[in-house]
Amino acid sequence: MIALLKLSPVFLMAGLMIASNLGTLGLDILQIAPISVVYAAIIAAVTEKIKFNDLVDSAVNNVKEMQLVFFILMLAYAMAEAFMATGVGAAIINLALGLGITAKTVAVTSFIIASILSVATGTSWGTFAACAPIFLWLNHIVAGNPVITVCAIAGGACFGDNIGLISDTTVVSSGIQGVQVIDRIRSQGPWSLICLILAALCFILICLGMPGEVGNAADAINQIPKEVYESLSVERPSAVELLNQVKNGVPVFMIIPLILVLITAVKGIPTLACLGVGLISSLIFGLFAGTVTSVHQFLDYVMTGFADAGSWVIVMMMWVGAFGGIMSKMHAFKPLSDFIANTAKNVRQLMFANGILSLVGNAALADEMAQIVTIGPIIKDLTDENVEASEEDMYKLKLRNATFSDALGVFGSQLIPWHVYIGFYVGIANAVYPLYNFASFDLIRYNFMAIIAVFSILLLTLTGWDRFIPLFKLPSEPNVSLKKRVRM
């Protein structure tokens, strides 16, 4: 009974999140998290007799561990804003659209462009808001299937949010597990690319029987109603700027800042330095291209990115981090941890359970970031406390846990009808393309990227088939073992 009472703050947070996402309450995570923190503190005081000052120390100390992540997030949001506003995103889109789009290729093209753009900007929401108006109306012009196309955009937008150097979920999930973002990207890169290729093939195959007339992006943008622009200017102002740049054109060399960031990332340059390269290069090339008129204007973009990060994601992380600190102080998850540790027969089964826990937590909390900062520390402790391995092999397990948190948060969200991701995507899709009434399950039906990513990572982890994917293989026994076996 006490164990269930200690877990009740999670049930409260999950219930409030689900009710809000379904439209019953209308609360934001910034309102739900403080309520959950206060309730968790009360439960901790009642069940464990923990003093108020000790609870505050636990909450604050847990947040302190995220300080570097906060700085990375601020720079990541600033770079995302800069890439959207200076023409980097538009250069990527125009480069691909120059190949010509038909009903047969609109879905796979939108999928690939959204994938590249999301890597460049680190934001799935911003990518979806930028790509949906272009490709849904382009889809309309070439007589494609709007549901297939919207799923392609959604899946592609999530690709970069899962593996992008400047993605907030990538940064936070890596930070919680204590791994470098660069190492994380290298480790899961081959698997992510395989998922991307398989999903692209699915979109190609499902669209084979569609018409072959070529459409034009400028025509598609011209057909976007005025009220859609007004809606976008509220939801994502930088997306409107990107649409205008796509229509009017930007120099091809504006893609160079993205290339420089990717090169520095591959070279193993620290994340903060990579972000700095992206910001400075987008300023320099933007001044040459005319998309940036002054340094002051560019600093406004940076300030907007800082404000976006500080006004929501960082504040939310601080509250949810405090929640996790209090829950950890009263050992709320120990029964669950003990159950998984006692049920798992080997390290692979333990890691598979970590993946399932991440997915279930995402479904319960209906918010990928809330899942990452709440469930992430649980699977970290499960691994640290129950696995015996060398430092190198333990690091590989931490990399997989970080991938679990992020991939099953971002891609898992695409398979959960009540998730905040789905709600945002449905709202944007209906706003920019009112000729079709999109529903939650429309975003799931053909979301091949999410389906392939979620099921493959769980299957590969459980079966050991990840050994066939370069850099993605988990260490196996006897190099790693459960500690309970050592004690025997």
C-alpha positions in Angstrom: 0.0 0.0 0.0 2.9 2.4 0.9 4.6 1.5 -2.4 1.5 2.5 -4.4 1.1 5.7 -2.4 4.7 6.6 -3.3 4.0 6.1 -6.9 0.7 8.1 -6.8 2.5 11.4 -7.8 3.3 9.7 -11.2 -0.3 8.7 -11.5 -1.4 12.2 -10.7 1.0 13.7 -13.3 0.0 11.2 -15.9 -3.7 11.7 -15.3 -3.4 15.5 -15.5 -1.4 15.2 -18.7 -3.8 12.8 -20.4 -6.9 14.8 -19.4 -5.3 18.0 -20.6 -4.2 16.6 -23.9 -7.7 15.2 -24.5 -9.1 18.7 -23.9 -10.8 18.0 -20.5 -8.6 20.2 -18.3 -6.5 22.4 -20.7 -3.5 22.6 -18.3 0.1 23.0 -19.5 3.0 20.9 -18.3 4.3 24.1 -16.6 1.2 24.0 -14.5 1.0 20.2 -14.0 4.7 19.8 -13.0 4.6 22.2 -10.0 1.3 20.6 -8.8 3.0 17.2 -9.0 6.1 18.4 -7.2 4.0 19.8 -4.3 2.0 16.5 -4.1 5.2 14.4 -4.2 6.7 16.4 -1.4 3.6 15.8 0.7 3.7 12.1 0.0 7.5 12.0 0.8 6.9 13.8 4.1 4.0 11.5 5.1 5.5 8.1 4.1 9.2 8.7 4.9 9.1 11.5 7.4 11.5 13.5 5.3 12.1 17.1 6.4 11.1 20.0 4.2 14.7 21.2 3.8 15.9 17.8 2.8 13.2 17.6 0.1 14.2 21.0 -1.2 17.9 19.9 -1.3 17.0 16.7 -3.2 15.0 18.7 -5.7 17.6 21.4 -6.3 20.5 18.9 -6.5 18.7 16.9 -9.2 18.2 20.1 -11.2 21.8 21.1 -10.7 22.9 18.1 -12.7 21.2 19.6 -15.7 23.0 22.9 -15.8 25.2 22.1 -18.8 22.2 20.8 -20.6 20.4 24.1 -20.1 23.3 26.0 -21.8 23.3 23.6 -24.7 19.5 23.9 -25.0 19.7 27.7 -25.2 22.3 27.6 -27.9 20.3 24.8 -29.7 17.1 26.9 -29.7 19.1 29.9 -30.9 20.7 28.0 -33.8 17.3 26.5 -34.7 15.8 30.0 -34.9 18.8 31.3 -36.9 18.6 28.4 -39.4 14.9 28.9 -39.9 15.2 32.7 -40.4 18.5 33.1 -42.3 17.7 30.8 -45.2 19.4 27.6 -44.2 16.1 25.7 -44.0 14.8 27.3 -47.2 18.0 26.3 -49.1 17.5 22.7 -48.1 13.9 22.6 -49.2 14.5 24.4 -52.5 17.4 22.2 -53.3 15.2 19.1 -53.1 12.1 20.7 -54.7 14.2 21.4 -57.8 14.1 17.7 -58.7 10.3 18.0 -59.5 7.4 16.6 -57.4 4.6 14.3 -58.5 1.9 12.4 -56.5 4.2 9.4 -56.7 7.1 11.3 -55.0 5.5 14.0 -52.9 5.3 11.8 -49.7 8.9 10.4 -49.9 10.2 13.9 -50.8 8.5 15.5 -47.9 9.7 12.8 -45.7 13.4 13.2 -46.7 13.2 17.0 -46.6 11.6 17.0 -43.2 14.2 14.6 -42.0 17.1 16.8 -43.2 15.4 20.0 -42.0 14.8 18.6 -38.5 18.4 17.6 -38.2 19.4 21.1 -39.2 17.0 22.9 -36.9 16.7 20.3 -34.1 13.0 20.9 -33.8 10.3 18.5 -35.0 7.5 20.9 -34.2 9.2 23.7 -36.1 10.0 21.4 -39.0 6.4 20.1 -39.2 5.0 23.7 -39.0 7.4 24.7 -41.9 6.9 21.7 -44.1 3.1 21.0 -43.7 1.9 24.1 -45.6 4.3 23.5 -48.5 3.8 19.8 -49.0 0.1 19.4 -48.1 -0.8 22.0 -50.7 1.7 20.6 -53.1 0.1 17.2 -52.5 -3.2 18.8 -53.3 -1.9 20.2 -56.6 -0.5 16.8 -57.8 -3.6 14.8 -56.5 -1.7 12.9 -53.9 -3.0 11.3 -50.6 -3.0 13.9 -47.8 -3.0 11.3 -45.0 0.1 9.6 -46.4 1.9 12.9 -46.9 1.1 14.2 -43.5 2.4 11.0 -41.9 5.6 11.4 -44.0 6.1 14.9 -42.8 5.5 13.9 -39.2 7.9 10.9 -39.4 10.6 13.0 -41.1 10.2 15.8 -38.6 10.8 13.4 -35.7 13.9 11.9 -37.3 16.1 14.9 -36.5 14.5 15.4 -33.2 15.8 11.9 -32.3 19.3 12.2 -33.7 19.9 15.9 -34.3 22.9 17.5 -32.5 20.8 20.5 -31.4 17.6 18.6 -30.6 16.4 19.3 -27.0 15.4 15.7 -26.5 18.7 14.4 -27.8 20.6 16.7 -25.5 18.5 16.1 -22.4 18.3 12.3 -22.8 22.1 12.1 -23.3 22.7 14.4 -20.3 20.6 12.3 -18.0 22.4 9.1 -18.9 25.8 10.8 -18.6 26.9 10.3 -22.2 28.2 12.7 -24.8 25.7 13.8 -27.5 28.3 13.2 -30.2 28.9 9.6 -28.9 25.1 9.1 -28.9 24.7 10.2 -32.5 27.6 8.0 -33.7 26.2 5.0 -31.8 22.7 5.1 -33.1 23.5 6.7 -36.5 23.6 3.5 -38.5 20.3 2.2 -37.0 18.6 5.5 -37.6 19.7 5.6 -41.2 18.4 2.1 -41.8 15.1 3.0 -40.3 15.0 6.1 -42.5 15.8 4.1 -45.7 13.1 1.4 -44.9 10.5 4.1 -44.2 11.4 5.9 -47.4 10.9 2.6 -49.4 7.5 2.2 -47.7 6.4 5.6 -48.9 7.7 4.9 -52.4 5.9 1.6 -52.7 2.6 2.8 -51.3 2.5 5.7 -53.8 3.4 3.8 -57.0 -0.1 3.8 -58.4 -0.6 7.6 -58.1 -0.5 10.2 -60.9 2.8 11.4 -62.4 2.1 15.1 -63.1 4.8 17.5 -61.8 3.8 20.2 -59.3 5.4 23.5 -58.3 6.2 24.7 -54.8 5.5 28.4 -55.5 2.1 27.5 -56.8 1.5 25.5 -53.6 2.5 28.4 -51.4 0.4 30.8 -53.4 -2.7 28.6 -52.7 -2.2 28.8 -48.9 -5.1 30.8 -47.5 -4.5 34.1 -45.7 -6.0 32.7 -42.5 -3.5 29.9 -42.6 -0.6 32.4 -42.7 -2.2 34.2 -39.7 -2.4 31.0 -37.8 1.2 30.1 -38.5 2.4 33.5 -37.6 1.0 32.8 -34.1 2.1 29.2 -33.8 5.5 29.4 -35.5 6.5 32.9 -36.8 9.9 31.6 -38.1 7.9 29.1 -40.3 6.3 32.0 -42.1 9.7 33.5 -42.8 10.9 30.2 -44.1 7.8 29.8 -46.4 8.5 33.3 -47.8 12.2 32.4 -48.4 11.2 29.1 -50.2 8.8 31.1 -52.4 11.3 33.9 -53.2 14.4 31.8 -53.2 17.7 32.0 -51.3 21.3 31.3 -52.5 22.3 27.6 -52.5 25.3 28.4 -50.4 23.0 29.0 -47.4 23.2 25.2 -46.9 26.8 25.5 -45.9 26.2 26.3 -42.2 24.4 22.9 -41.9 27.3 21.1 -43.6 29.8 22.8 -41.2 27.8 21.7 -38.2 27.6 18.1 -39.4 31.4 18.1 -40.2 32.3 19.4 -36.7 29.9 16.9 -35.1 31.5 14.0 -37.0 35.0 15.2 -36.0 34.0 14.9 -32.4 34.0 18.6 -31.6 32.2 19.4 -28.3 28.5 20.1 -28.7 28.7 23.8 -27.5 31.4 24.4 -30.1 29.4 22.8 -32.9 26.5 25.0 -32.0 28.8 28.0 -32.0 30.0 27.1 -35.5 26.4 26.9 -36.7 25.4 30.3 -35.3 28.5 32.2 -36.5 28.4 30.6 -40.0 24.7 31.3 -40.4 25.4 34.9 -39.5 28.3 35.3 -42.0 26.6 33.6 -44.9 23.3 35.2 -44.1 24.9 38.7 -44.4 26.3 37.7 -47.8 22.9 36.3 -48.9 21.0 39.3 -47.7 18.7 37.2 -45.4 20.4 38.9 -42.5 20.5 42.7 -42.8 22.5 43.4 -39.6 24.2 41.8 -36.7 21.5 43.4 -34.4 18.8 41.6 -36.4 20.7 38.3 -36.0 21.1 38.8 -32.3 17.3 39.2 -32.1 17.1 35.7 -33.6 19.4 34.5 -30.9 17.5 36.2 -28.2 14.2 34.7 -29.5 15.8 31.2 -29.3 17.0 31.9 -25.8 13.6 33.2 -24.8 11.8 30.1 -26.4 14.1 27.8 -24.5 13.9 29.7 -21.2 10.2 30.3 -21.3 9.1 26.7 -21.6 11.5 23.8 -22.0 14.1 24.8 -19.4 11.5 25.8 -16.8 9.6 22.6 -17.5 12.8 20.6 -17.1 13.6 22.3 -13.8 10.2 21.4 -12.3 10.2 17.9 -13.6 13.8 17.5 -12.5 12.7 18.6 -9.0 9.9 16.1 -9.2 12.4 13.3 -10.0 14.6 14.4 -7.2 11.9 14.1 -4.6 10.7 10.8 -6.0 14.2 9.4 -5.8 14.6 10.7 -2.3 11.7 8.6 -1.1 12.7 5.6 -3.2 9.4 5.6 -5.0 10.5 3.5 -7.9 12.4 0.9 -5.9 9.6 -1.8 -6.0 9.4 -1.4 -9.8 13.2 -1.5 -10.1 13.3 -4.6 -7.9 10.6 -6.3 -9.9 12.4 -5.7 -13.2 15.8 -6.7 -11.8 14.3 -9.9 -10.4 12.4 -10.8 -13.5 15.2 -10.2 -16.0 17.3 -13.3 -16.7 20.1 -11.4 -18.4 21.3 -8.0 -19.3 19.5 -7.9 -22.7 16.2 -8.6 -20.9 16.9 -5.8 -18.5 17.7 -3.4 -21.3 14.5 -4.5 -23.1 12.5 -3.8 -20.0 14.1 -0.3 -19.9 12.8 0.3 -23.4 9.3 -0.9 -22.5 9.4 1.3 -19.4 10.3 4.3 -21.5 7.5 3.6 -24.0 4.9 3.0 -21.3 6.0 6.1 -19.4 5.6 8.1 -22.6 2.1 6.8 -23.0 1.3 7.6 -19.4 2.7 11.1 -19.3 1.7 11.9 -22.9 4.7 14.2 -23.2 8.1 13.0 -24.5 10.2 15.4 -22.4 8.3 14.6 -19.3 9.0 10.9 -20.0 12.7 11.6 -20.6 13.3 13.5 -17.4 11.0 11.2 -15.3 11.7 7.7 -16.6 15.3 8.4 -17.7 16.7 8.5 -14.2 14.8 5.2 -13.4 16.3 3.2 -16.2 19.7 4.7 -15.5 19.6 3.5 -11.9 18.2 0.1 -13.0 21.3 -0.4 -15.2 23.9 1.1 -12.8 22.6 -0.9 -9.8 22.0 -4.2 -11.4 24.7 -4.6 -14.1 28.3 -5.5 -13.7 30.5 -4.5 -16.6 33.7 -2.7 -17.6 33.6 1.1 -17.9 33.5 0.9 -21.7 30.7 -1.7 -21.8 28.7 0.2 -19.2 29.0 3.3 -21.3 27.5 1.4 -24.3 24.5 0.5 -22.1 24.1 4.1 -21.1 24.1 5.0 -24.8 21.3 2.6 -25.4 19.3 3.9 -22.5 19.7 7.5 -23.9 18.5 6.2 -27.3 15.6 4.5 -25.6 14.5 7.7 -23.8 14.7 9.7 -26.9 13.6 7.3 -29.6 10.7 5.8 -27.7 9.8 9.3 -26.6 9.9 11.0 -29.9 8.9 8.2 -32.2 6.7 6.5 -29.6 4.7 9.8 -29.4 3.6 9.2 -33.0 1.8 6.0 -32.0 0.0 7.4 -29.0 -3.3 9.1 -30.0 -3.6 11.2 -26.9 0.0 12.4 -27.0 0.7 16.1 -27.0 2.8 15.6 -30.2 -0.2 14.2 -32.1 -2.4 17.0 -30.8 0.0 19.7 -32.1 0.5 18.0 -35.5 -3.3 17.5 -36.0 -3.9 21.2 -35.1 -1.2 22.5 -37.5 -2.3 20.1 -40.3 -6.0 21.2 -40.0 -5.0 24.8 -39.8 -2.8 24.9 -42.9 -4.9 22.5 -45.0 -8.6 22.9 -44.2 -9.7 20.8 -47.1 -9.2 17.6 -45.1 -10.3 17.0 -41.4 -7.2 15.3 -39.9 -7.8 13.1 -36.8 -5.3 11.6 -34.4 -5.3 8.2 -36.0 -4.5 9.7 -39.4 -1.1 10.7 -38.1 -0.5 7.1 -37.0 -1.9 5.1 -39.9 1.0 5.5 -42.4 3.7 6.8 -40.0 6.2 4.2 -41.2 9.2 5.9 -39.6 7.7 5.7 -36.1 6.4 2.2 -36.5 9.8 0.9 -37.8 11.9 2.8 -35.3 9.8 1.8 -32.2 9.4 -1.9 -33.0 12.9 -2.4 -34.4 14.9 -1.0 -31.5 12.9 -3.2 -29.0 13.3 -6.3 -31.2 17.0 -5.7 -31.9 17.7 -5.2 -28.2 15.8 -8.3 -27.0 17.1 -10.7 -29.7 20.7 -9.5 -30.0 20.2 -8.9 -33.7 21.7 -5.4 -33.1 25.1 -7.1 -33.6 24.4 -6.9 -37.4 24.3 -3.1 -37.3 27.6 -1.3 -37.1 28.3 0.6 -33.8 24.9 -0.4 -32.4 25.7 -3.7 -30.8 25.2 -4.0 -27.1 27.9 -5.8 -25.1 27.0 -9.4 -24.4 27.5 -11.9 -21.6 29.9 -12.8 -20.1 31.4 -9.3 -20.7 28.4 -7.9 -18.9 26.3 -9.7 -16.3 23.5 -9.1 -13.8 24.9 -8.5 -10.3 22.5 -11.0 -8.8 24.3 -13.7 -10.8 27.7 -12.6 -9.4 26.4 -12.9 -5.8 25.3 -16.5 -6.5 
